[in-house]
Amino acid sequence: MNLQHNDLHLLRLPVTRHAGWLALLRDGWRQLRRWRELARQRRQLASLSDATLKDIGYSRADIEQEAARPFWDDPLRR
């Protein structure tokens, strides 16, 4: 491909426009990973034995309440 000097501006991407989309995609990906991690942690908590829960100071009712929360209910995003 043979470009002239004044055609080079066609190859440039508007940085601010694409940077906004990239930031949105990056933040969305991070949020999806966070939700996946919350769901995994809640499943792990629900699988603990009653003896283990007693050792860490939680009751089965506490864990069932936590496990019933939707994946998007993030306690750190208050």
GUBAMAR-395500 format. One line per field, with one value per atom (N, C-alpha, C): residue number from 1; residue in three letters; atom name; x negated, y, z. Coordinates in nm, 3 decimals. Example, Ala and Ser with C-alpha at 12.3 -4.5 7.8 and 13.67 -1.06 7.14 Angstrom:
<rs>
num: (1_1_1_2_2_2)
residu: (ALA_ALA_ALA_SER_SER_SER)
atome: (N_CA_C_N_CA_C)
xx: (-1.319_-1.230_-1.320_-1.285_-1.367_-1.290)
yy: (-0.569_-0.450_-0.330_-0.225_-0.106_0.003)
zz: (0.780_0.780_0.780_0.708_0.714_0.787)
</rs>
This chain:
<rs>
num: (1_1_1_2_2_2_3_3_3_4_4_4_5_5_5_6_6_6_7_7_7_8_8_8_9_9_9_10_10_10_11_11_11_12_12_12_13_13_13_14_14_14_15_15_15_16_16_16_17_17_17_18_18_18_19_19_19_20_20_20_21_21_21_22_22_22_23_23_23_24_24_24_25_25_25_26_26_26_27_27_27_28_28_28_29_29_29_30_30_30_31_31_31_32_32_32_33_33_33_34_34_34_35_35_35_36_36_36_37_37_37_38_38_38_39_39_39_40_40_40_41_41_41_42_42_42_43_43_43_44_44_44_45_45_45_46_46_46_47_47_47_48_48_48_49_49_49_50_50_50_51_51_51_52_52_52_53_53_53_54_54_54_55_55_55_56_56_56_57_57_57_58_58_58_59_59_59_60_60_60_61_61_61_62_62_62_63_63_63_64_64_64_65_65_65_66_66_66_67_67_67_68_68_68_69_69_69_70_70_70_71_71_71_72_72_72_73_73_73_74_74_74_75_75_75_76_76_76_77_77_77_78_78_78)
residu: (MET_MET_MET_ASN_ASN_ASN_LEU_LEU_LEU_GLN_GLN_GLN_HIS_HIS_HIS_ASN_ASN_ASN_ASP_ASP_ASP_LEU_LEU_LEU_HIS_HIS_HIS_LEU_LEU_LEU_LEU_LEU_LEU_ARG_ARG_ARG_LEU_LEU_LEU_PRO_PRO_PRO_VAL_VAL_VAL_THR_THR_THR_ARG_ARG_ARG_HIS_HIS_HIS_ALA_ALA_ALA_GLY_GLY_GLY_TRP_TRP_TRP_LEU_LEU_LEU_ALA_ALA_ALA_LEU_LEU_LEU_LEU_LEU_LEU_ARG_ARG_ARG_ASP_ASP_ASP_GLY_GLY_GLY_TRP_TRP_TRP_ARG_ARG_ARG_GLN_GLN_GLN_LEU_LEU_LEU_ARG_ARG_ARG_ARG_ARG_ARG_TRP_TRP_TRP_ARG_ARG_ARG_GLU_GLU_GLU_LEU_LEU_LEU_ALA_ALA_ALA_ARG_ARG_ARG_GLN_GLN_GLN_ARG_ARG_ARG_ARG_ARG_ARG_GLN_GLN_GLN_LEU_LEU_LEU_ALA_ALA_ALA_SER_SER_SER_LEU_LEU_LEU_SER_SER_SER_ASP_ASP_ASP_ALA_ALA_ALA_THR_THR_THR_LEU_LEU_LEU_LYS_LYS_LYS_ASP_ASP_ASP_ILE_ILE_ILE_GLY_GLY_GLY_TYR_TYR_TYR_SER_SER_SER_ARG_ARG_ARG_ALA_ALA_ALA_ASP_ASP_ASP_ILE_ILE_ILE_GLU_GLU_GLU_GLN_GLN_GLN_GLU_GLU_GLU_ALA_ALA_ALA_ALA_ALA_ALA_ARG_ARG_ARG_PRO_PRO_PRO_PHE_PHE_PHE_TRP_TRP_TRP_ASP_ASP_ASP_ASP_ASP_ASP_PRO_PRO_PRO_LEU_LEU_LEU_ARG_ARG_ARG_ARG_ARG_ARG)
atome: (N_CA_C_N_CA_C_N_CA_C_N_CA_C_N_CA_C_N_CA_C_N_CA_C_N_CA_C_N_CA_C_N_CA_C_N_CA_C_N_CA_C_N_CA_C_N_CA_C_N_CA_C_N_CA_C_N_CA_C_N_CA_C_N_CA_C_N_CA_C_N_CA_C_N_CA_C_N_CA_C_N_CA_C_N_CA_C_N_CA_C_N_CA_C_N_CA_C_N_CA_C_N_CA_C_N_CA_C_N_CA_C_N_CA_C_N_CA_C_N_CA_C_N_CA_C_N_CA_C_N_CA_C_N_CA_C_N_CA_C_N_CA_C_N_CA_C_N_CA_C_N_CA_C_N_CA_C_N_CA_C_N_CA_C_N_CA_C_N_CA_C_N_CA_C_N_CA_C_N_CA_C_N_CA_C_N_CA_C_N_CA_C_N_CA_C_N_CA_C_N_CA_C_N_CA_C_N_CA_C_N_CA_C_N_CA_C_N_CA_C_N_CA_C_N_CA_C_N_CA_C_N_CA_C_N_CA_C_N_CA_C_N_CA_C_N_CA_C_N_CA_C_N_CA_C_N_CA_C_N_CA_C_N_CA_C_N_CA_C_N_CA_C)
xx: (-0.086_0.000_-0.090_-0.066_-0.148_-0.067_-0.104_-0.030_-0.108_-0.036_-0.095_-0.101_-0.183_-0.199_-0.066_0.016_0.142_0.250_0.222_0.316_0.292_0.183_0.149_0.251_0.318_0.418_0.533_0.554_0.661_0.632_0.505_0.466_0.477_0.485_0.491_0.631_0.638_0.765_0.786_0.905_0.929_0.911_0.808_0.768_0.877_0.932_1.029_1.154_1.198_1.318_1.296_1.184_1.155_1.111_1.046_1.004_1.125_1.231_1.353_1.415_1.418_1.473_1.385_1.255_1.163_1.177_1.191_1.209_1.340_1.444_1.572_1.563_1.498_1.480_1.395_1.288_1.200_1.277_1.353_1.429_1.538_1.600_1.701_1.642_1.525_1.458_1.420_1.370_1.336_1.459_1.571_1.693_1.742_1.734_1.773_1.685_1.554_1.463_1.495_1.528_1.563_1.689_1.791_1.915_1.890_1.805_1.772_1.702_1.612_1.541_1.637_1.730_1.829_1.912_1.957_2.037_1.956_1.828_1.741_1.724_1.698_1.679_1.805_1.918_2.044_2.072_2.038_2.053_1.960_1.837_1.742_1.791_1.840_1.894_2.007_2.095_2.210_2.167_2.050_2.005_1.929_1.902_1.830_1.917_1.852_1.925_1.968_2.066_2.113_2.002_1.916_1.804_1.707_1.679_1.589_1.651_1.780_1.849_1.844_1.863_1.856_1.717_1.613_1.475_1.449_1.512_1.487_1.592_1.685_1.779_1.905_1.943_2.065_2.159_2.287_2.387_2.428_2.492_2.543_2.643_2.722_2.820_2.749_2.636_2.558_2.511_2.461_2.405_2.515_2.628_2.739_2.789_2.792_2.833_2.733_2.605_2.501_2.506_2.521_2.523_2.646_2.754_2.876_2.870_2.771_2.758_2.726_2.779_2.748_2.600_2.547_2.404_2.365_2.456_2.423_2.429_2.475_2.482_2.345_2.267_2.128_2.118_2.079_2.072_1.964_1.870_1.764_1.804_1.915_1.958_2.075_2.056_2.163_2.126)
yy: (-0.117_0.000_0.122_0.209_0.329_0.451_0.511_0.626_0.754_0.856_0.990_1.051_1.151_1.215_1.267_1.328_1.385_1.278_1.151_1.043_0.977_1.012_0.949_0.980_1.095_1.128_1.029_0.958_0.858_0.736_0.713_0.597_0.623_0.746_0.781_0.758_0.699_0.679_0.790_0.843_0.944_0.882_0.920_0.856_0.869_0.985_1.005_0.922_0.910_0.833_0.684_0.631_0.490_0.462_0.557_0.536_0.521_0.594_0.582_0.444_0.392_0.258_0.152_0.170_0.074_0.073_0.191_0.199_0.133_0.154_0.092_-0.060_-0.111_-0.255_-0.312_-0.240_-0.286_-0.290_-0.185_-0.181_-0.287_-0.309_-0.414_-0.551_-0.575_-0.704_-0.724_-0.618_-0.627_-0.657_-0.593_-0.616_-0.761_-0.814_-0.953_-1.048_-1.021_-1.105_-1.096_-0.976_-0.957_-1.035_-1.029_-1.102_-1.252_-1.297_-1.440_-1.483_-1.399_-1.428_-1.429_-1.335_-1.333_-1.461_-1.502_-1.624_-1.745_-1.751_-1.862_-1.864_-1.748_-1.740_-1.780_-1.739_-1.775_-1.924_-1.985_-2.131_-2.203_-2.153_-2.214_-2.203_-2.086_-2.069_-2.167_-2.182_-2.272_-2.417_-2.451_-2.590_-2.624_-2.525_-2.551_-2.629_-2.711_-2.789_-2.698_-2.747_-2.670_-2.650_-2.750_-2.738_-2.628_-2.623_-2.519_-2.381_-2.371_-2.243_-2.198_-2.293_-2.260_-2.210_-2.272_-2.230_-2.087_-2.046_-1.910_-1.810_-1.858_-1.766_-1.736_-1.825_-1.804_-1.922_-1.894_-2.000_-2.040_-2.154_-2.198_-2.096_-2.035_-1.933_-1.812_-1.770_-1.658_-1.689_-1.809_-1.848_-1.865_-1.920_-1.935_-1.798_-1.704_-1.568_-1.506_-1.525_-1.472_-1.542_-1.673_-1.749_-1.717_-1.672_-1.640_-1.504_-1.425_-1.293_-1.310_-1.222_-1.230_-1.196_-1.250_-1.231_-1.085_-1.001_-0.859_-0.778_-0.838_-0.770_-0.776_-0.674_-0.670_-0.585_-0.644_-0.568_-0.458_-0.466_-0.366_-0.244_-0.250_-0.140_-0.065_-0.021_0.054_0.198)
zz: (0.000_0.000_0.000_-0.090_-0.107_-0.065_0.048_0.100_0.076_0.051_0.041_0.181_0.197_0.327_0.381_0.299_0.346_0.369_0.335_0.362_0.498_0.564_0.691_0.801_0.792_0.894_0.893_0.785_0.776_0.864_0.893_0.973_1.123_1.164_1.306_1.360_1.475_1.542_1.643_1.652_1.755_1.894_1.961_2.087_2.193_2.209_2.317_2.295_2.173_2.144_2.174_2.128_2.150_2.293_2.354_2.493_2.584_2.555_2.634_2.621_2.499_2.477_2.542_2.531_2.591_2.743_2.801_2.946_2.988_2.908_2.937_2.929_2.828_2.814_2.928_2.963_3.071_3.203_3.232_3.357_3.359_3.245_3.236_3.260_3.202_3.221_3.368_3.432_3.575_3.659_3.624_3.700_3.684_3.563_3.541_3.620_3.623_3.702_3.851_3.898_4.039_4.074_3.988_4.012_4.014_3.924_3.920_4.049_4.097_4.221_4.341_4.346_4.455_4.455_4.338_4.328_4.374_4.337_4.377_4.529_4.587_4.732_4.807_4.758_4.824_4.814_4.701_4.688_4.786_4.799_4.892_5.036_5.072_5.208_5.234_5.137_5.154_5.167_5.116_5.121_5.249_5.334_5.459_5.557_5.636_5.738_5.852_5.928_6.043_6.146_6.162_6.257_6.212_6.083_6.032_6.049_6.019_6.037_6.183_6.274_6.417_6.453_6.396_6.422_6.378_6.269_6.218_6.266_6.348_6.411_6.332_6.243_6.164_6.184_6.169_6.177_6.035_6.026_5.895_5.840_5.926_5.883_5.822_5.884_5.830_5.687_5.670_5.541_5.437_5.477_5.383_5.337_5.428_5.392_5.293_5.319_5.228_5.093_5.093_4.968_4.883_4.947_4.874_4.804_4.839_4.775_4.627_4.542_4.400_4.374_4.266_4.238_4.224_4.182_4.162_4.292_4.401_4.529_4.595_4.569_4.614_4.741_4.854_4.978_4.976_4.887_4.879_4.796_4.727_4.640_4.702_4.822_4.892_4.900)
</rs>
